[in-house]
Amino acid sequence: MALLKLLPQDPGDEGTQRCRLGPATFSSLGATLGSPIGINLPTGSCLCTAWPRHDLADGYLQLDLKCTTRGVKESQLRNLTLNADHLKLLEYHKLRKVAVKVVLKNHTLKKSMSDAILQEVVKELLRNATVSLHHVVNFASILGNPVACVEILSLEPTTEEAGLVTLKTNVTIKEVVSLDWYNHLMEDNTSLMVAGMDDVSSCLKEMINLPLRFPKTLQKLGLSVPRGVLLVGPPGVGKTLLVKAVTKEVGACLFCINGPIVYGSRPGESEENLRQAFEQARELSAEGPTVLFIDEVDSLCPKRGSSSNAPENRLVAQLLTLMDGIDRENEMVVVAATSRPDALDPALRRPGRVDREVIIGTPTLKQRRSILQLITANMPLSPDVSLLELAEITTGYVGADLAALCREAAMQAMSYVCPDSVNVITMSDFYDAWKKIQPSSFRSGVGLTDFKPVTWDQIGGLEDVKLKLKQSIEWPIKFPEAFVRMGLARPKGILLYGPSGCAKTTLVKAAATSCHCSFLSLSGADLFSPYVGDSEKMLSQVFRQARANTPAIVFLDEIDSILGSRSVGRTGHGVQERVLSVLLNELDGVGFQITERRGNKAELESVGQEKMENDKELELQEVFNKDVVVVAATNRPDMLDDALLRPGRLDKVIYVPPPDQKEKLSVLKICSEKIPKDSDVSLEAIAAQANLFSGADLENLCREAALLALQENRVEATPVKHRHFVKALETVKPSLTLKELAFYETFFRKLELSL
């Protein structure tokens, strides 16, 4: 199979459409002088006519890129070697009619040239040219020529190979555009796929299509044409990709403005750059539908009010003036994107400038599955890979995080074997990647805690407490349909109270592990700050973080030290009272902001409509679990404010008692599971002697017995004997007291009577 090395073009062949070939290639193709040849290139195809090389050397190829498909550039063909199979001899017919799109070198020529003159110029340029459907014929090399290129839209007679334009061919001009608009429109020739944002995409498409396609209809209805859209969403959710995909789908031209490009060092330079950018977009919109995209608009339009930021204030005023001055006759829509809507100047967000705000929330369960399906479409996946399971465990992940997860899984698969011999990516690769790739929102979060997974079986005893926690946290997440069918609502908050060391924190970790939900932990040391208002702001931020990553558990450990009680005559606790007020508002749903939405409102309201059974189940699960569960733990329940314990707030109060005889034995078995024990060890006897021991005390007892055995023989550790446990009982003292247990029993009975 012959290989042809691509050489630079012969200077005399520029604009002639000639392809220089050796005799052997001529013979193998069966070509004659001037025969049309189609050449398949890595970035497209080229249409040339066959001509012999001057030196008659074989193995080389020189071609003229006069007629190519879009996207073929000379710089991409350097040092390229082609197979002879990439060349194909084409049949051609003399064309009766050809329809074209004409691209002029600048916008001024489009205004000055008449249709009749342009018709004659294009017909003369195309004379004796061999063309093919959807190919672009370039004339940029011809000096003094106003036409940059011509795109072939249709041929008659219809042919898929080639056609010759003659003097008798009727050339019809369907469209005339400038080179700038054509380059912007064809800038990205690749197809952009967006998953999980169908509703937002349709909303954005509607906002772009209405003013661009139906301006006269809106005027007849007496409506002003909407010109501005603001996209709000967390970083990495796909705002920029969505704008590019929608713009390409509606056939509009995309013109982008970025903050770093606009800002200049000289006074007034930033405003001048912004004016020039708007003027370029206005010129493009005079030729066709144009979308002016301002990415990270908060950097160009921050809140005004500080006298020290005079340059920024001038830039904000300039941007607002330019948006007000958009000509309604031009087909231009301004789309801005930000992840910090609160940082924007309020003057930008009024109707007339920004007519609609489109909120892109953190992907829901169903949306994450759609995104994973799109990302893994071309990946060799093992049959054991469950995208639904991956979507369930990736709570809080945005599109960029899911793409990083899949990339890391592929790298994990490559690390085990030779990179060239990777066959499939397994579920274990995704699990390994999941341990490394954390959601981007977690990297700057407050209170986000990573912990070693804990299963229910690792907690000895407390079966009644486990059941109550499963009913309150795990069951609503795993069986939402059953709760909806029974008319049950999940509790807003749960209070665990009981003596220290009885596994209150471990129980919450086990609940978070079993549900695969986000876990945010707060203590008094994390929350309190010497600055006024900082503690309340931090607590609100924790809840915003949790709502963005639902289902989520917010764990308030030692809540009595964080909040306390608003008792009469108590002074010096203003911070605790303000934090308590914020927590009560968050539990009541007052702190929820519209920009924190998960998914969209229409999607949340469509649960009862007809849809696929699997999708309905996923959607129901996401809607039912969109709330945040607050779990608090304390060993001083009497110190809490009464308003916190009413139904609708911490409405599920669970007493975590100290272990009884049976539960002590269960705890000892779990704690001593990895300890080598002698046959004379009787855990039942040890449990009977461990009076007033909590779960933490029993764990400490097992550790102390193992250390005593190690002291006797450090070189070869012998199994732990019963006497080691007996000796450990003499040194390890219980942390519980009869007075403390009586207090909890009294409080428990009092609570039962009040309920």
N, C-alpha and C positions, 0 to 999 in steps of 0.2 A: 504494500500500500504506500504510494508516493506521498512524501511530505513536501510542502511548499513553504518556504521561508518568506515572510512579508518584508519587502524592502521599501524604502521611502519612494514617494511618487516621482516620476520623471517631470522636471519643471515644465517641459513643453506640453505635457498632457493635462495640465490643470484646467478643469472645466470642460474637458472633452468627453468624459465618461468612458475613457479607454481603460482596459485591463490588459496589462502586458503579461503574456504567457510564453513558456517555452514550447518547442515543437512536440515533445512527448505529451504534455498536458493538452495541447491542441488536438492531438490524435486521439487520446483517451476520451475526450469529451465529444469528439465528432463535430467540432466547431469549424466554422468558416470565418473569413474576415468580416468583422462587424456583427457577428452573432450575439444576441443578448445572453448574458450569463448571470445567474443569481448566486451570490456568495453569502453563505451563512457565517456570521461573525459572532463572537461571544456576547455582544451587547445588541445584536439585531441582524439585519441583512443589508446587502448592497447590490444594486443593479448596475452592471457595466456591459460594455461591448468588447468582444475578443479582438485583441491585436497582438502581433508577434513581438517578442523582445528584439532589441537591436542586436544584441550579442548572441541570440538564439540559444541562451543557456537555460537548461532545465533546472527544476527544483526551486525556482524563485517566482515571486508574484508581486506585481506592482499594480495598484488600482487607484482610481480616481473616485473620491467620495462625493460625487455630484448628486447622485440619487440614492438615498439610504432611508431606512426607517428612523424614527425619532430615537435619540439617545446614542447614536453611533458617533464617536468622536475620534479624531486622528490620534490624539494622545493616548488613547486606550489600546491602540494597535501596534505599538512599538515592540520590537523583538518577538513578534507573534509568529507561530508556526501553525499552518493549517493542513488538514488532511485533504487529499484530492476529492474525498467524498463530500466536502463542504461546498464544492463547485457543481453547479447544475446548469446544463444547456436548456434555455427556455424557448418556447414557441412565442411568436409575436404576431399581432395583427395591426393593420393600419386603422387608427381610431377615427370614428366619425364625430365623436363628441367626448369632451373631458370637462368635468367640473372641479374647480380648484378653490382653495383658500389662499389668498395672497397675503404675505407678511412683508410690510414695508419697513425700511430701515429706521424710521423715526415717526413720531406722531404728527409732526408738521407736514410731512409729505402726504399723509392721509387727508389733511384738510385742504391742501393746495391742488392735488391732482384730480382731474375730472374722470368720470367713469369711462368715457370713450378713449381717452389717452391711455389710461391704465390697461384697458382691454387690449389695445394694440401692442403695448410694451410687453405684456405677459405672453401674448400669442407669438411675438417675435422671439422671446427668450426660450419658449418651449419648442420652437420649430426644430424638427429632426431629433428631438430628445426621445429616448426610450424610457418609458415610465411604467410604474406598477401601482396597484391600489394601495392607499395609505402610506405611500412613500413620500419623502420630502425631497424636492429638487432645489439645490442650493445655487444661488447666483451671487453670493457675497464677494467673490473674487473679481467680478466684472466692475471695473472702475466707472464711476459716474452713473451706475445703475441704481434706481430707487428701490428695487425689489430685493429683499434679503433672501427669500426662499418662497417656494410654492408647495403647498400640500395637496396631494391628489385625493379628491373625495370620492369620485366615481368615474367609471370608464364605460364607453359604448362603442363597439360591442363589449359586453361584460366578459372579463377574463381574469383569471387568478394568477397569470404568469406575467406577460409583458405586452405593451402596446406602443406603437410608434406614432408620434405627433407629426402630422404633415401640414402642408399649406391649406388643405381642405378640411382639416379638423376644426370643429366648432369649439372654442374655448369659452366656458361659462364661469364667471367669477361669483361664487356663492357668498364669500365673506372677505372683508379686508380688515386686517389688524396691524398694529405696530409690533416691532421686534421685541420691545420691552414687555408688552402684555403677553405675547406669545411665549417668551422665555419664562415668565412667572407662571403662566398657566401650565407649561410643560416641564416645570422645574423638577418635579418628582413624578417619574413615570411608573413607579412601583405601586401596586395596589395596597392600600392600607386597610387592615382588618381591625375592627374594634369589637370587643365582646363585653357583655354584661352592662352595656349602657344604651340599650335600645330606646328607652323612654327619653333619656336626656338627648340622644342623637336626633330623635324625631322632633323634640321641642326646639333644638337648635336649628334643625333643617327648616322648620316652619318659620322661624324668625329670620333666616337668611333668604328663604325662597319668596316670602310674601312681598317684601319691599323690592326685591330684584326682579321678580317675574310678573307681579300684578300691581304695579304702582297706580295705574289708572283706575283699577277697580276700587282701591282704597280711597282714592280721591273722590270717586262718585259716591261712595258711602259717607263722605264728609269726615274721613279719618286721616289723621296725620300718619305719615309713613314711619314706622319704627326703625330707628337707625342704630341703636346701641344694645349690646348684650354683655352681661357680666357673668363669667363662669367662676363659681366658688367651689373649692374642693381642696382636700389635703394634698400635700406634695406626693407625686408618683401615682395619682389616681387616673391620669390619662387625659388631662385637659387639653394639652397641646396636640396630642395625637388625635383626639376627637375633632378638634377644629380642622386639622389637615384632612382627615378622612371625609368629614361632611362637606368641606369646601370642594374637594375633588369629586364627590358624588353629585353635587348640584351643578358642577361644571363652571365654577367661579374661579377667579384668579386670587391667589393668596399673597398678600404683602405683609411682612412681619416687621414689627418694631420692638427692639430690645433696649432696656434701660442703659446698659453699659455703652451701647453705640451712640445713644442720644447725648449723654453727658459729655461736656467739653470743659477744657481748663480755663478758657477765656470767659470773662463776663458776657453774658448774652449768647454765647456759642451754643449752649444746650437748647435754648428757645429757637435759635436759627436752624439747628439740626432737626428739631421736631417739626418746624414749619416745612422744611424741605421734604421730610418723609410724608407728611400729609399731602403736599403738592404732587409728589410722585404717585401716591395712591389715587389722588383725584384725576390725574391724567390717565391712569390705567382704567378707572371707572368710566371714563368717557367712551371707552371702546367696548366694554362689556362688564358683566357682574364682577365685582371686586369685594373681597373681604379684607379689611385692615385689622390685623391681629396684633394686639398690644399684650405681650406676655409679661408677667410679673408687674402688673400695672401699679401695684402699691409702691414700687420704687420710683415711679414717675409722678404719682399723685398722692403723696402722704398727707396726713392731716396738717392743716395750717394752724397757726396760733402762736408759734414761737418766733420772737423777733430776731433770734440768732440764725434762723434758717431763711434769710431773705432770698438767696438763689433758688432754693427749692420752692418757696412760695411763688416766685415769678414763673417757674416751670409749670406749676399746678395751674396758675391763671392762664398760661399760654395754652395748655392742653384743653382746658374747659372752653376757651374762646374758639379753638379750632374745631371742637366737637359741635359747638353752636353754629359754626359757619359752614357746615357741610351742606353743599348744594343738594336740594331735594330732587333735582332732576338727574343727578348722577346716580349710577347704580352701585352704591357703596354702603356697606354695613360695617360698623366698628364692633369687633369682638374683643373684650378684655378678659384676662384670666388672673386670678390671684388665689393664694392660699391663706391670706391674712385680710379678710374683708373689713375687720375692725380698724385696720391701719389706714384705710382709704379716706380721703376727704369727703365729707357728707355731700358736698356740692356735686360730686361726680355721680352719685347714686340716685339722683332725682330723675323722674320721667322727662323725656326730651333729650337726655344725654344717655343714660342707661335705662332703656324702656323695660327690660326684663332681667331678672337675676335667676340664672339656672344653677341650682345647687347639685353638685355631684358628691354624694355621700360615700363613705367607706363601703366597699362591695359587700352585699349580703351573701348568704350561703349559696343561693341559686346563682348569683352573679359570679361568685368565685369559681363555681363549677364551670360556668360558661367560659370564663377567662382561661382556666386550666385546659379546657378542651381545645381552645384556639392555640395556646402556646405549645401544647404537646401534639398537635395535629401531625407534624412531620418528625416526631421523635419515636424511635423504636422502643415501645413500651412492652414490658412483660405482662402476661395475662393476669398476674396477681395485683397489678396496679389499679387501685380504686380511686378515681378522681373525686367521687363523692366523699370518701373518707378524708382525702387530702383537703377538700374544701371545708370539712367540719373542723379539722384541727388547725386551720390557718385563720383563726379569728383575728380580725384587725388588719389583715394583710391587704395592701392595695395592689394594683396591677403590676407596678414595678417590683414589689416584693415577691409576687408570685413568679414573675419572669426570672428573678434572681434565684428563687427556690429551684425552679426547673433547671437552670443553668448549673447550679451547684450539684444537683442530683446527677446530671450528665458527667460532671467532673469527678464525682465519686465513683461512677461506673468506670471511668477511664483510669482511675488510680489503682484499681484492683488488677487490671490486665493491661496488655499492650494497647496503647490508644488506637492502633489500626485494627484491632480485633474485637472492638466492643460490639456486641450483638444486640443486647436489649438493656433497658434501664429498669431495675426492679423496684419493688415497694420499699425494700430496705435502703436503697440509695436515696429515696425521697425522705425516709425517716432520718437518715444521717444528715441530709441537707437541712431538714427542718430544725435540727438541734443547733445548726450554725447560723441560719438566716432568721433573724428576728424582725418583726414588723418595724418599718421605719419610724412609725409613731412612738414605738417603745424606746427609741434611743434618746429622746429628750423628755421622756415622761417623768412625772412626779409620782412616787409611791409604787411604781411598777417593780414587782419582786419576782425573781426567778428562784425556784426551790426544787429540791429533789422530789420527784413524784412519790406520792404516798397512796397506797391502796387501802381499802376498808379492812382487808384481812390483816394488815400490819398493826391494827389497833385492837387490843385485847378487851373483850367485854363490851359494855355500853351499847348493847344491841338495840335497846329502846331509843337511845339518843341517835344512833345511826339511822334507824328507820325514820325518825322525824326529820332528820336532815335530808335524807333521800327524798322524802315526800315534798319538802320545801324547795330544794334546789335541783336535784337530779331528775326527778320525774317530770316537772314542767318542761325541761329541755329535751328529754328523750321521748316523752309521750304527750306532745301538745294537743293532739286531736282528742285524746281521752279527757283532758282538762276542759277543753272547749265544749265537748259533748255533755259533760256533767255540770257545766256552768261554774267551774272553779277558777279562781284567780290565784296566781302565785303570790306569796307574801312579799311586801316591799322590803321588810327588814327582819332580821333574826337576831335575838340576843341569847348568847350562851353565857350562863353564869354558874359559878361553882368554885370549889377550893382550887388553889394553885396546884399545878402539876397533874391535873386530871385529864389532859389531852384535848383541851379546848382548841388550841391553835392547830394541833395535828388533825383534828376532825375537819376543820375548815380546809386544810390543804388536801385532805382526801376527797372532799366534795369537789374542789376545783380540779383535781386530777381526773376524777371519773367523768366530769362534764366537758373536759377540754376547753375550758373557758379562761378568759383573762383574769389574772389575780393581782389586785392592787392592795398593798398592805400599808397602813399608816399607824404611827405611834405618836405619842406626845412629843418626843424628841424630833421627829420628822416635821411636825406641823408647826410648832411654835417658833416665832421669829421675834427679834427685838424691834422690828419695824411695825408701825401701826398699820393695820389692814392687810399685812402680808400673810398672816395665818388664814384669814378668811378667803383671800385670793387663791392661796395654795389648795385649800379644800375644794373650792369651786373648780379649779383646774383638774384636780383628781377625778371629779365626777364627769367633767367634759371628756377627759381621757377615757374613762370607763364607758361612756355612752358611744364613743367612736369605735369601741372594740367589744361591743356586746356580742354574746352574753358575757357578763363580767361580774366578778365578786369584789366588792370593796370591803376589806377587812380592817376594822378599827380595833386594834388590840389595846387592852387596858383603857377602855373608853371612859372610865371614871376619871382618869388623869387628864383626858383631852377635854371633856365637857363639864363634868360636875353637875351641880343642881343649882337652880336659881332660887335659893332660899331667902327669906326676908332678913334684912339686916346684914347680909353677907357683903363684904367689901373686898376690893383688890382682885376681883376675878372678872374684870370687864372683858378680857380677851376670851375667856372660856364661854362667857355668855354670848358674845358675838359669833364665835365658832359654832355654838349650839344653834343659834338662829339660822346660820347658813345651812347647817345640816338638816334642820327641820324643813327649810325651803326646798332643798334638793330632794328630800324624801317625798315631799308633796308634789314635786314636778315643776316647781316655780322656776328653778334655775335652768330649765331646758331652753336652748337657743335654736332658732330655725336653721341656722347654718350647720348644726350638728346632725342633720337628718341622715339616717341610714337608708339607702335606696331612695325612694321618692314617695310622695303622698299618694299618687294615683295607684302605685303598686301596692302600697299598704292597704288601700281601701278595696282592692280587687280580690280579696281572699275568698269571698263568697261567690265569685263569678265562675263560669264554666272554664275549665282549663284541664290540662293533662293531669292525671292522678298523681304522678310523681312530683311534678312541679307544684301542684297544689299543696302537697304534704310539706315540701321544702319551704314554700312561701309561708304556710301556716306556722311552721316551726320558727321562721325568722321573725315574723310579726309578733308571735306570742312571747318570744325571748328578747325583745328589743329593750326591755327594761334592765336596770342595774339592781342587783341584790346586795343589800348592805348587811354584813354579818359583823356583829360586835361581840366582844368577849370582855368579861370583867369578873373579878372576885369580890367586888364591892357593889352589888346591885342597889343597895340602899342609897348610894351616893348619886344615882342618876335622876334627872329631872322627870317629873311625871308626864310632861308633854311628849317626851321621847317614847314612852311605853304605851301610848294609846294605839288602838287599832288603826291601820293605815300607815304607820311608821315602823317601829320595831314591834310588829304585831304578833310575832311568834317568839315566845320566851321559853327557852329550853334549859332545864336544870341538868348540869353534868355532875352527877354525884361521884363520891370517891368509890373505888372498887370494893365490892363485897367479896366473900370468900371464893366464890366461883370465878369472879372476874379477876381476882388476884392471881389465881392459878393460870388463867388464860394469858395474863400479862407476863407472868414468869416464864411460861412456855415460849412466848414470842421473843422475849428479851434474851433468853438463854439458848435460843435455837442454834446459834453459831458457836456456842461455848462448848468445848469437849467436857462432858460430865461423866463422873464415875457412876457405876450401877447402884451405889448406895445412896445416891442423891434422891430425896423425896421432896418434890416440889409442893405436894399437898401439905406436908408437915411445915415447910417453910412458909407457905401462904397462911397457915393457921397461926403461926407465931408472929406474922407481920401485922401487928395491930396498928391502926391509924396510919398505914402506909398509903401514899398516893401512887399513881402509875409511875411518876418520875422517881419516887423513892425506890420502887421495886427495880427499876432499870439501874439505878445507882447501886442497889444491893448486889445485883448480878455482876456488875463491873467490879465492885470491891472484892467479891469472892474470887473472881478470876485473877485479880492482882495479887491476892494472898497466895493463890496456887503458884503464880509466877515467881513470887519471892522465894519459895522453898527450892525451886529448881529452875534457874534462869536459862541454863543451857538447853535442857530438854524439858519443856513445859509439860507437866503431868496433868491428867484430867482433874477437873475441879471436883473435890469430894464434899460430902455432906458437912463435915466439920468446918470447911472453909465458909460455907453459908452460915453456919451457926456463929462462927467468929465474926463474920461480917455483920450479923444482926446485932452484935454487941457494940459495934462502932457506928453503924448507920442508924441515925435516929429518925423517927417519923416527923414529917412536916405538918401533919394535921393534929388538931387538938379537939377535945370533946366540946369545948366552948364554941369553937368555930363551926363544928358540925351542927351543934344545936342552933346556932344563928341561921344557917342555911335551911335547916328544917323548918324553923319558924317562918322565915321569909317565903319558903315554898308554900306552906299552908296558907299564909296570908294572901299570896298571889292566887292560889286556887280558889279561895273564898271570894276574892274580888272579881274573878272571871265567872 
